[in-house]
Amino acid sequence: MPSGKISRRLFLGQTLASVFALPARGEVPGAQDGFRILEAREGKFKLLSEPALLTDIWGYDGTVPAPLLRFKKGEEVKVRLMNKLPQPASLSWHGVRNANSMDGVAGLTQEPVPPRGSFDYRFTPPDSGFYWYHSHVLPFFGEELARGLYGVMIVDEPEPPLADRDVLIVLSEWDLDDKGQIAPADAAWADGIKPLVTVNARTTPVEEVLPPSSRLRLRIVNACAKHIVIAFAGLAPSVLAIDSQPCEVFEPANNKIPLAPGARFDVMADLPGGPGATASLRLLGDTESDSTLAVFRTAGNQRAPLPPIASLPENPLLPAQIKLESSQRCNIIIEAITSAGSQPAQAPAETQPAVFTINGKVFGGFASPPLFTVKRKTPITLGFTNRTQIIQAIHVHGHAMRLLHDLDDGWEPYWRDTLLIAEGKTKHVAFVADNPGKWAIECLMTGSQRAPMASWFEVT
C-alpha cells in the first residue's frame, strides 16, 4: 500500500454543513503501515456563538465528535492511537463484542497509553452495528468524556435498509463557565455552571430541509454522563436496533426513547408527506424545561412511496435461547457511602456527587478479585439492586444481554449492553458468557460520582 494511503473500507467523516449527513466513503489521510492514525490531543471548538471564545476541548484528532470510522461487515479495524494529551488515554470500542485484548479498558485488558505513547488496535467486529469509541482510563474516564474525547464507529450491514438520509445524532452535555470553558469536575456541581446540550457538538436546535416523505435513518447515541429521554414529534419512529443489536421493529411507547449514558438507538422514520411540514426531536427535561434538539422541515417535490419499514435480520451469532434454569447467578448490590465514613447510606440527590459501592466495596482498581469467574459458554444471570436515590446505568463489556421481565416469565425482545436501574429497584439480565477474557462491569453515570464504580468478571 502506498505511503499515506489506507483502504477505502475505513473513512473519516467530518461534521458537514448539514450537521447531520454521514459522508460517502473515501480515502483517509494520516495512515501508517495500513493503520488509521487517531491522535488524542488538545483542540479548540466553537460551542457558543459570539462573543464567546472558542472552547478548549480534548479530542481524537483534536475534533469533537472525533472522526467517524466506518466499515463493512467482516472487514478489519486497524487504528493506531497516538496520545498527545498530558495524561493517559486509550480507545475503548463501546458495545463491540471484541477480542478481550482490544477492548481498551486500561488496567484490565491493556496498559494505559502514556503521554507521547501509542497503541495499535486491530480486530474484526463480529457484528454489524452502530458503536462509539472513547478513552477508558480510570479515574480519568469522566473527565475525558466531559472534554470531548469520543467518536462514532459504524459497521454496515451487507444490505443496509433503504433510507434517503443516514443521520448521525451525538448527544453531548458540556458544563461551561461564563467564559465558555469546560468547568473542572468539582466545579461542575457549583452554582453558576449550566450544562449545554449539543447535537454533534452544535448548539440546538439544529435544522435540516428535506423533500416530503423522505425516509430517515437516525443513529442516536447518548454521550452525556446522565440518563436522558427524547421524544419525537411530527413523525412515527420505528426502532431497528438497540445497543448495536437488531430487534424486531417496533414503535416506542408514546414516541419516547430513554437513553442511558452510552446507549445507542437505530431508528427509521418517514417525514410528513406534504411541503411546509415540520418534525422534531425534543429533549424532555427532568428539573428543567423541555428543549428542541433537531428540526426537520419539508420542501420541494414529494418523494415516491417507499415499502413499509422492516426489521433488520437477526444476529445469528447471538443465542436464540438462554437456559435460565442452569445459569450461574450473581447478585450485585449498588449502594452509596457518606463522605465522612464507610457506613452505607442512600445516595444524595443528583445535585451532589457520591461514592458508590458494589457489594459493599469501593472500586480499588482492576487488580482486585473478580466478581465471578465462569467457563466459556456458561449461561449467566446478573441481578442488579439499586439501593441509591438516583437512577443507575450499568454497562457490561464484551457481551450482549437480555433484560429479564420483572415477573421472571421471559425476556424483552431486544439485546442491551447497558442497563438502567431505577432508584430502589432490582433488574435482572441474562447472557451466555461466550467471549473469553477479563470484562469490566461499570457505572456510566460519571457525573454523579466522586470516584469510579466498577468491577469485573472473567470468562475462561
URMO-V607280 format. One record per helix or strand of 2 or more residues. SS is the DSSP state (H for helix, E for strand). FROM is the first residue (numbers start at 1). LEN is the number of residues. If there is no record, write none. Layout:
SS/FROM/LEN
SS/FROM/LEN
This chain:
E/31/2
E/35/11
E/55/6
E/69/4
E/76/8
E/92/3
H/100/3
E/118/7
E/129/6
H/141/6
E/150/7
E/165/12
H/187/3
E/194/6
E/202/2
E/206/5
E/215/8
E/228/6
E/238/5
E/245/6
H/253/3
E/256/4
E/264/7
E/278/7
E/291/8
H/324/3
E/328/10
E/344/2
E/354/5
E/373/2
E/378/9
E/392/5
E/401/4
E/411/6
E/418/4
E/426/8
E/437/7
H/446/3
E/454/6
